[in-house]
Amino acid sequence: MELRQKLMLLKSQNGLTTDALSERSGVPKGTINKLLNGATRNPTAGTLRRLAEALGQIMAEQRYQADVVFDGADGLDYALT
């Protein structure tokens, strides 16, 4: 599952609009939209951490534990599990 697919799923499961997720996470709506439409493929670790927390998820740096793994802008691998 790609990051954008996982983000859409979690957003839906939490009953959040993009506006609500932005407000809850502190991540700008434009950034979330870019993630959702695939325009941004390597978000910063800080963005991912804020989204994960807002969606009640754990962010892991270990590829083998992940449902979704992606390369962060800092060169590390991150995952939403």
Order of alpha helices (4+ residues) and beta strands (2+ residues): alpha-alpha-alpha-alpha-beta-beta-beta
